Amino acid sequence: MIIYIHGFGGSGEGSKATLLRPLFRSDGIIAPSLPTNPALAIATLSELIETFRRIETVMLIGSSLGGFYTLHLAAKYNLKAVLINPAVRPYETLSRALGISGGENFYDNSRYEWNESHLETLKSLTPSTVNQDNILVLLQKGDEVLDYSDAANLLEGCSIIIEEGGDHSFHGIERHVGTIKQFFAGADGVLVQFLLSAEDRDIQTFLRTIDKDDLVRAYNVIDETCRERLLSNLSHRAAQSLLEEVEVCGESDIKTISQALKNLRHYARKTMGENPFVYPPDAGERRFGLSPEILSEDEIDEMLEVHERVLPEKIIEAITFAAKAHGAQMTPMGFPYLHHLMSVATHTMVGTRNDGFSIEDQENAIIAALLHDTIEDTAIEYHDVKEAFGETIADAVSALTKNKLVGDKQAQMEDSLSRIKAKPRWVWCVKLSDRITNLTGVPAHWDEAKKQKYLSEARVLWSALHEASEDLSERLLRKIELYQDQTIGKES
């Protein structure tokens, strides 16, 4: 769900809102008409966000004063946001409106009053910190109302696209719809714009300077058009190397895991509606080396018939329960958190099946995989899981939950492993699958010490739990080796 936030004196029926609605209709977009009073406007927007984020991911687009509101709300709720010619110090720029009694709304000619208390409210809304990865800024130097350099300087470090000419309304905003959609799906907005518009020679120069790990991460979240442009400007050998890095699951696993993931996602759609959570199309599947192809309805129906025993009603309930519990929580890569849970569940599904676990243990493992972070990362408690899924599942999820009252992180890990090992081996499989998923990529912001520590923890975990599943232990070993190549191997 996208919420568009209009500027000072505007409305949800203004020219930009009218332009954006059809362009983002498939994503779901609303453009509320907000009161002039900043406190009331923020209260209205906060209520909308808190309502929608229970069932889907919320993203923001804000223009002018709406850009400032968007910056505040993005920081408050940790949302991805696009700022279009934003006012970054509106308590200064809108001081010129003081004393105007009966100001006129641009859309419906209604009257409003602007006073000193409104400026004080705006000043109080200034965020103390900004998650730069969450923000894409679109600026035009021809903005006749605001100095574009104010936003460029204040938001340095965010993805920023600056164009010559233009005006305050941002002339030609429709040209950036693809960039905005890819940014919301996890791609860097500036990179997308560059790949779509730059000359081949400039792309080739860029590719000679970018770090390979950054290139892999970029490839995983851009769409087909950008991927084709990128690959066409690499040598055959470099392109092949990139594709090998991207295919992290191993050829034999791709089709199986892809099929399982589609199963789970289809049941989630069926249970919660057509679009229960905004899920980046294809990007997430490709990130895990999964086939991006979309099944037809007939193929889905046929697949569901084949897999009827694998996905009983309790697993459908677990998907719904997890989606509601985690709400708007995001992964470090910017995907809805359900993406992580689905990946852990599919690895668990494949591993327990391939290693001959009983149907009951397979089902318990999949349910526990879907719920494994609910007690640790949400408001859900042990008794909630027990009431919904029974004591066996609740005990498994509890064992998979770190006890943060036990010493430092090392002690917490040792305690967690001891509690997991006291449970049936299908619980071990969930932990192996969780680490397989988490080792998919090396976060760019981690320093060498943290990378080494995470690698060491993975080895300890493998040593403690590998006997549970030959399939999952081999897959985790491959991930550890790949991870080591991306860190230590790169250094040597």
Secondary structure as UniProt FT lines:
FT   STRAND          2..5
FT   TURN            8..9
FT   TURN            12..13
FT   HELIX           15..23
FT   HELIX           25..27
FT   STRAND          29..30
FT   HELIX           38..52
FT   TURN            53..55
FT   STRAND          59..63
FT   HELIX           65..77
FT   STRAND          81..84
FT   HELIX           90..93
FT   HELIX           94..97
FT   TURN            98..99
FT   TURN            101..102
FT   STRAND          103..104
FT   TURN            106..108
FT   STRAND          111..112
FT   HELIX           116..124
FT   HELIX           132..134
FT   STRAND          135..140
FT   TURN            141..142
FT   HELIX           148..154
FT   TURN            155..157
FT   STRAND          159..163
FT   TURN            168..169
FT   TURN            171..172
FT   HELIX           173..176
FT   HELIX           177..184
FT   TURN            185..186
FT   HELIX           189..197
FT   HELIX           200..209
FT   HELIX           212..221
FT   HELIX           224..232
FT   HELIX           236..246
FT   HELIX           251..272
FT   TURN            281..282
FT   HELIX           283..287
FT   TURN            288..289
FT   HELIX           297..306
FT   TURN            307..310
FT   HELIX           313..326
FT   TURN            327..328
FT   TURN            332..333
FT   HELIX           338..354
FT   TURN            355..356
FT   HELIX           359..371
FT   TURN            372..373
FT   HELIX           374..377
FT   HELIX           382..389
FT   HELIX           391..399
FT   TURN            404..405
FT   HELIX           409..421
FT   HELIX           425..438
FT   TURN            444..445
FT   HELIX           448..465
FT   HELIX           466..468
FT   HELIX           470..491
//
